[in-house]
């Protein structure tokens, strides 16, 4: 009898375990999405923006009635782990979410390097991943079928800045400082294409230190060689370090362009030192995109600020947009079968407050352009593309002695 009871209990435990694993994707009236996000480590600032964007997307969708599948209504829920800004840990956590927690729909991490680490895992298990913060071109050359990115690829980020410089001066000289990660190196590829096309000359080509905490060596070269354009790509920490040291050393450059300076809130954190810097952005609140959930970009910004007490950087906006993509795909698939959801994602063609979203065969969003804004009197004003520009480019940047 004891053996029978033990066997029965073991069978129940196994059945319960199987059921939990099999149906963890939908628990009761909740659709569970998984995400490994950088909440600590060098990408923590943008990781927090990413998480808040995801949370706000889920909140608004849930409050608007949730997701309707098979005649029933479901709420979105997100299960997070902190990847500590470590690619190996991100991959391990993605596998944990899928194998142990039973998640069958993933949201991307922050950053290209971590997305590159996770993508083979989600692909291996046939789990769709809608990602909002991995822009490396390498993500779209592997033939992945379950990866979908709502943002533009990295090689497009700072091209507009190079073209703006070319309009202002022929045969301009360029100084560059890039982090040696997948994202920044892709940004560099795009920049170099435009530099060559515009007949410019690169006079400084530096690698940023791994911890992104000192640009003094590069900036001393800039002071000596006096390039026309300085380009920096090192995520939020690199932008913060660059602007702080440019201010401290009083480095004069006619034009400065960076990635991630909006997420770093450079002016707010550095007392106005970020004025006149050009910032590459996936999105800006002044753009005229709208949807039925968030309204306009300004509506989204107002809502985000009311909750989190700061203006949303594009990392947050694109993360919220990823939730809208999932909602629409679930409802078109009218199923929780991950392959049917994957097929619905592949057919996405929608308008959001963040911009149009339509994926090509590689999972890239081919509908949305990049924007470039300039920090002017502490405000982020779009200056390119001209079609959406709300302000004129201030060029050259006033010398420190004249400010």
C-alpha positions in Angstrom: 0.0 0.0 0.0 2.8 2.4 0.9 4.5 1.7 -2.5 1.2 2.4 -4.2 0.7 5.7 -2.4 4.3 6.8 -3.1 3.9 5.9 -6.8 0.6 7.7 -6.9 2.0 10.8 -5.3 5.1 10.7 -7.6 2.8 10.5 -10.6 0.7 13.4 -9.4 3.9 15.5 -8.8 5.1 14.6 -12.3 1.7 15.5 -13.8 1.6 18.8 -11.8 5.2 19.6 -12.9 4.3 18.8 -16.5 1.2 20.9 -16.4 2.9 23.8 -14.8 5.6 23.7 -17.5 3.2 23.2 -20.3 0.8 25.9 -19.4 3.0 28.4 -17.6 2.7 30.5 -20.8 -1.0 31.1 -19.9 -1.8 30.8 -16.2 -5.5 31.4 -15.5 -6.3 34.6 -17.2 -2.6 35.7 -17.5 -0.3 35.5 -20.5 3.2 35.3 -19.1 6.0 37.0 -21.0 9.7 36.4 -20.0 12.5 39.0 -20.0 16.1 39.1 -18.8 16.9 42.7 -18.4 20.0 44.6 -17.1 18.9 46.0 -13.7 22.5 46.1 -12.4 25.9 46.5 -14.2 27.0 49.0 -16.8 23.8 48.9 -18.7 21.5 49.3 -15.7 20.3 52.8 -16.7 18.9 51.7 -20.0 17.9 48.4 -18.5 15.6 50.3 -16.1 14.2 52.3 -19.0 13.5 49.0 -20.8 11.7 47.4 -17.9 9.6 50.5 -17.3 8.7 50.6 -20.9 7.6 47.0 -20.8 5.7 47.5 -17.6 3.9 50.6 -18.9 2.9 48.8 -22.1 1.5 45.9 -20.1 -0.3 48.2 -17.8 -2.1 50.2 -20.5 -3.1 47.1 -22.5 -4.4 45.4 -19.4 -6.4 48.5 -18.4 -7.8 48.8 -21.9 -9.3 45.3 -21.7 -6.3 43.1 -22.1 -5.8 40.6 -24.9 -8.7 38.7 -26.5 -8.1 35.2 -27.6 -10.7 32.4 -28.3 -13.5 34.5 -26.9 -11.8 35.1 -23.6 -9.9 38.0 -22.2 -6.4 37.8 -20.8 -4.0 40.1 -18.9 -0.3 40.4 -19.7 2.2 39.6 -17.0 6.0 39.9 -17.3 8.5 37.6 -15.4 11.9 39.3 -15.0 15.4 38.3 -14.2 18.4 40.6 -13.8 21.1 39.6 -16.3 23.6 42.0 -14.6 24.7 43.4 -18.0 26.4 40.0 -18.6 25.8 38.3 -21.9 26.5 34.8 -20.6 24.1 35.3 -17.8 21.4 36.7 -20.1 21.6 33.5 -22.2 21.4 31.3 -19.2 18.4 33.2 -17.8 16.6 33.0 -21.1 17.0 29.3 -21.1 15.8 29.2 -17.5 12.7 31.1 -18.4 11.9 28.7 -21.2 13.0 25.4 -19.7 12.2 25.8 -16.0 9.5 28.6 -16.0 7.7 27.4 -19.1 7.7 30.8 -20.8 6.8 30.6 -24.5 6.9 34.3 -25.4 10.0 36.4 -24.8 10.7 40.1 -24.6 14.3 41.2 -25.5 17.0 42.4 -23.1 18.6 45.8 -23.2 21.4 46.1 -25.8 22.7 44.3 -28.9 25.3 42.2 -27.2 22.8 40.7 -24.8 20.2 40.2 -27.5 22.9 38.4 -29.6 23.5 36.1 -26.7 19.8 35.3 -26.1 18.6 35.0 -29.8 20.2 31.5 -30.3 18.4 30.3 -27.2 15.0 31.4 -28.2 15.6 30.2 -31.7 16.7 26.8 -30.4 13.4 26.3 -28.5 11.2 27.9 -31.2 10.1 30.7 -28.8 9.1 34.0 -30.3 11.1 37.1 -29.1 9.9 40.6 -29.7 12.9 42.8 -28.8 13.1 46.6 -28.6 16.7 47.3 -27.8 19.0 45.1 -29.8 20.0 47.0 -33.0 23.1 45.1 -34.2 23.1 44.1 -37.9 24.4 40.7 -36.8 21.0 39.9 -35.4 19.5 40.0 -38.9 22.0 38.0 -40.8 21.7 34.6 -39.0 18.4 33.5 -40.6 16.5 33.7 -37.3 12.8 33.0 -37.7 11.6 33.8 -34.1 13.3 37.2 -33.6 11.4 40.4 -34.3 12.9 43.9 -33.6 10.7 47.0 -33.4 13.7 49.3 -33.8 16.1 50.4 -36.6 19.4 48.7 -37.0 22.5 50.2 -35.4 24.2 51.1 -38.7 21.6 53.8 -39.2 22.0 55.7 -35.9 24.5 58.5 -36.7 24.4 58.6 -40.5 22.3 61.8 -40.4 24.9 63.6 -38.3 27.6 62.9 -40.8 25.3 64.1 -43.6 24.5 67.3 -41.7 28.3 67.9 -41.3 28.8 67.4 -45.0 26.2 70.0 -45.8 28.0 72.5 -43.6 31.6 71.9 -44.8 33.2 70.1 -47.6 36.1 67.7 -46.8 35.3 67.9 -43.1 37.5 66.1 -40.6 36.1 63.5 -38.2 37.1 62.2 -34.7 35.5 59.0 -33.5 35.4 57.1 -30.2 33.5 53.9 -30.0 32.8 51.2 -27.4 34.0 47.9 -28.7 30.6 46.2 -28.4 28.4 44.8 -31.2 26.1 47.8 -31.2 28.7 50.5 -31.4 30.8 48.8 -34.0 27.7 48.6 -36.2 27.1 52.3 -35.6 30.7 52.8 -36.8 30.1 50.8 -40.0 27.3 53.1 -40.9 29.3 56.2 -40.0 32.3 55.1 -42.1 30.0 54.5 -45.1 28.7 58.1 -44.9 32.2 59.5 -44.2 33.5 57.8 -47.3 30.5 58.9 -49.4 30.9 62.5 -48.3 34.7 62.6 -48.9 35.6 63.2 -45.3 38.8 62.4 -43.5 39.0 60.5 -40.2 41.7 62.0 -38.0 41.0 60.2 -34.7 39.7 56.6 -34.4 39.7 55.5 -30.8 38.3 52.6 -28.8 36.6 53.6 -25.6 37.9 52.0 -22.4 35.9 48.9 -21.4 34.4 50.6 -18.3 33.5 53.7 -20.3 34.9 55.9 -17.5 37.6 58.0 -19.1 37.8 59.8 -22.5 40.6 62.1 -21.6 43.1 60.7 -24.1 40.7 61.0 -27.0 39.6 64.5 -25.9 43.2 65.7 -25.7 43.7 64.6 -29.3 40.5 66.5 -30.2 41.9 69.7 -28.7 45.1 69.3 -30.6 43.8 68.2 -34.0 40.6 70.4 -34.0 38.3 68.1 -36.0 35.0 69.4 -37.4 32.9 66.5 -36.1 33.2 64.4 -32.9 31.2 61.1 -32.8 30.9 59.0 -29.7 29.1 55.7 -29.1 29.2 54.1 -25.7 25.6 53.8 -24.5 24.4 55.9 -21.6 27.6 55.7 -19.5 29.8 56.6 -22.5 27.6 59.6 -23.3 27.7 60.8 -19.6 31.4 60.4 -19.5 31.9 62.2 -22.8 29.8 65.2 -22.0 31.2 65.6 -18.5 34.8 65.5 -19.7 34.1 67.7 -22.7 32.7 70.2 -20.3 35.5 69.9 -17.7 38.2 70.1 -20.3 36.4 72.9 -22.3 36.8 71.0 -25.6 35.6 73.1 -28.6 34.2 71.1 -31.5 31.9 72.6 -34.2 29.6 69.5 -34.1 29.2 66.7 -31.6 27.0 63.6 -32.1 26.4 60.7 -29.7 24.2 57.7 -29.1 22.2 57.4 -25.9 22.6 60.9 -24.6 18.8 61.2 -24.1 18.7 58.1 -22.0 21.6 59.5 -19.9 19.7 62.7 -19.4 22.9 64.6 -19.9 21.7 68.1 -19.4 19.7 67.3 -16.3 22.6 65.3 -14.7 25.4 67.6 -15.8 24.0 71.1 -15.3 23.5 72.1 -18.9 26.8 70.8 -20.2 25.0 68.8 -22.9 23.7 71.8 -24.8 24.3 71.6 -28.6 25.0 67.9 -28.6 23.3 65.9 -31.4 21.7 62.7 -30.2 20.6 59.8 -32.4 17.2 58.5 -31.4 14.8 55.8 -32.4 11.9 58.0 -31.3 11.0 61.4 -30.0 7.8 62.6 -28.4 7.3 65.4 -30.9 6.8 63.0 -33.8 3.2 62.8 -35.1 2.7 59.0 -34.7 -0.5 57.9 -32.9 -2.3 54.8 -31.7 -5.5 54.0 -29.8 -3.7 52.9 -26.6 -1.2 55.6 -25.9 -2.4 58.4 -28.2 0.4 60.6 -29.5 4.1 60.6 -28.5 3.4 63.6 -26.3 0.5 61.7 -24.6 2.9 58.8 -24.0 5.5 61.1 -22.6 3.0 62.8 -20.2 1.8 59.4 -18.9 5.4 58.1 -18.5 6.5 61.2 -16.7 3.5 61.1 -14.4 4.5 57.6 -13.2 8.3 57.7 -13.4 9.0 61.4 -12.9 11.2 61.9 -16.0 10.8 62.4 -19.7 10.8 59.0 -21.5 13.9 58.1 -23.6 13.3 56.2 -26.7 14.4 53.0 -25.0 11.3 53.1 -22.9 9.0 54.0 -25.8 10.2 51.2 -28.0 9.8 48.7 -25.2 6.2 49.8 -24.7 5.7 49.3 -28.4 6.9 45.7 -28.2 3.9 45.0 -25.9 1.5 46.4 -28.5 3.0 44.1 -31.2 2.5 41.1 -29.0 -1.2 42.0 -28.2 -1.9 42.4 -31.9 -0.2 39.2 -32.8 -2.0 37.1 -30.1 -5.3 38.4 -31.3 -4.7 37.9 -35.0 -3.4 34.4 -34.3 -6.4 33.8 -32.0 -4.2 31.2 -30.4 -1.5 30.6 -27.9 0.3 28.2 -30.1 3.8 29.7 -30.3 4.3 28.9 -34.0 0.9 30.5 -34.8 1.9 33.5 -32.8 5.3 33.6 -34.5 3.5 33.6 -37.9 1.2 36.4 -36.8 4.3 38.4 -35.7 5.9 37.9 -39.1 2.8 39.5 -40.7 2.8 42.5 -38.4 1.9 45.8 -40.2 0.7 48.4 -37.7 0.9 52.0 -36.6 1.9 52.9 -33.0 2.7 56.0 -31.1 6.3 54.9 -31.5 6.0 54.7 -35.3 5.0 52.2 -38.0 6.1 48.6 -37.4 6.4 46.1 -40.3 8.9 43.3 -40.3 10.9 42.0 -43.2 11.9 38.3 -43.6 14.9 38.9 -41.2 12.7 40.3 -38.5 13.7 44.0 -38.9 11.3 46.8 -38.7 11.6 48.3 -42.2 9.0 51.1 -41.8 10.4 53.5 -39.3 13.2 56.1 -39.8 15.7 57.3 -37.2 15.6 60.8 -35.9 18.4 63.2 -34.7 17.7 65.8 -32.1 19.9 68.6 -30.7 19.9 69.6 -27.1 19.0 73.3 -27.2 18.5 75.2 -23.9 18.0 71.9 -22.1 15.4 70.7 -24.5 15.7 67.9 -27.0 14.6 69.4 -30.4 14.4 67.3 -33.5 16.6 68.7 -36.3 16.7 65.7 -38.7 15.1 64.4 -40.8 14.0 67.8 -42.0 10.5 66.4 -42.6 9.9 66.1 -38.9 12.2 68.8 -37.7 10.8 71.1 -35.1 13.9 73.3 -34.8 16.9 74.4 -36.8 20.3 73.0 -36.2 22.6 75.3 -34.2 26.0 75.2 -36.0 28.8 75.7 -35.2 28.5 74.9 -31.5 29.5 78.1 -29.6 32.9 78.1 -28.1 33.1 77.6 -24.4 34.7 81.1 -24.1 31.5 82.5 -25.7 28.9 80.7 -23.6 
